[in-house]
């Protein structure tokens, strides 16, 4: 009756086929081709800029990023947010501080090791997902460096694993449950009301500061 499509990659023809089929469809994350497609996304670029701006404001000067798969708009947005923050602070962009993690923990760990070998003065890293950030923290520890004393680490997503890591992970929170509910609401609306115009809903993000950047853990909200 309807489809929620999660994270279509740029070269994948599936999205175009689904649009042509006229099956009620909502995409998780902004697709490359937005014309006539309903999607739900978060402020990836704004959130990433806020994360890196906090690292700069806390005194970090050599800040790397481990980015996701760049045929996903979320990954390119988060990389651009990292660059936006550096430009705003007057820092020159250095491509050697940008490493591909491909949203995979093992790849991110290797990227972190390469960054450590190439930049002895590295003192912060922004990873475009929490899973990559946690893998980066382990690589930093394995290299005999301390988080956050030597290198601050910031993630993106606010997954439960980040609240359980040692140290706890500073991150950018996107409201994943609310986004999921909105995707289901939109696809059900299309099922019940054929011909409904496409909707694009973008949720705000929130900076969550914890131990991996040397900040006090936020108290958990009561439920």
C-alpha positions, 0 to 999 in steps of 0.5 A, spaced: 500 500 500 505 504 501 513 505 502 518 508 506 524 508 503 531 509 507 537 512 505 537 511 497 544 512 494 545 517 489 546 512 483 540 507 485 535 507 480 530 504 485 527 511 487 526 513 480 522 506 479 518 507 485 516 514 483 514 512 476 510 507 479 505 512 483 505 507 489 505 512 496 512 513 498 516 517 503 523 517 503 527 518 509 533 523 508 533 528 502 534 524 496 538 527 490 532 528 486 527 531 490 522 533 485 515 530 487 518 526 492 515 526 500 521 526 504 523 527 512 530 529 514 534 533 519 538 539 519 544 535 518 548 541 515 546 546 521 547 540 526 554 539 524 556 546 524 554 547 531 558 541 533 564 543 530 563 550 532 563 548 539 569 544 538 573 551 536 569 555 541 572 550 546 579 551 544 581 546 539 585 548 533 586 542 529 579 539 527 578 533 523 572 530 520 570 522 518 565 523 513 559 518 511 558 516 504 558 522 499 552 519 495 548 520 500 545 528 501 546 527 509 553 525 508 555 531 504 550 536 508 554 534 514 561 535 511 559 542 508 557 543 516 564 542 518 567 546 513 562 552 514 564 552 521 571 552 520 570 558 515 566 562 520 572 561 525 577 563 519 580 556 519 583 554 512 580 548 509 585 542 509 583 536 505 588 532 509 583 533 515 577 530 511 577 522 511 572 517 509 568 513 514 563 510 509 558 510 515 562 503 517 565 502 524 571 499 521 572 504 516 572 509 521 577 506 525 582 505 519 580 513 517 582 515 525 588 511 525 590 515 518 589 521 521 593 520 527 599 518 523 598 524 518 597 530 524 601 529 530 597 536 533 590 533 532 586 535 537 579 534 535 575 530 530 567 530 528 565 524 526 558 524 521 555 518 525 555 516 532 558 509 530 563 512 527 565 516 533 565 510 537 570 507 533 574 513 532 575 513 540 577 506 540 582 507 535 585 514 539 585 510 545 589 504 542 594 509 539 595 511 547 592 518 546 586 520 551 579 522 550 578 528 551 584 530 554 588 529 548 583 529 542 575 531 543 570 527 539 563 529 537 558 524 533 552 525 530 545 522 531 544 521 539 544 513 539 543 509 545 550 507 544 553 514 545 550 514 552 553 508 554 560 509 551 567 511 555 567 517 555 560 518 554 559 521 547 558 528 545 553 528 539 548 532 535 541 529 536 536 528 531 529 526 533 529 519 530 522 517 533 519 523 531 521 523 524 519 515 523 512 517 526 512 523 521 514 518 515 508 513 517 503 519 517 505 522 511 505 515 507 498 513 510 496 520 508 498 518 501 494 512 501 488 515 504 488 521 500 491 519 493 493 525 489 496 528 495 501 533 494 508 532 496 511 534 503 518 535 505 519 536 513 525 537 516 526 537 523 531 541 528 537 538 531 540 539 538 547 539 540 548 534 546 554 535 550 558 529 554 564 527 556 568 526 549 568 533 549 570 535 556 563 537 558 559 535 563 553 530 561 546 532 561 541 530 565 537 525 562 530 527 561 525 523 565 519 519 561 
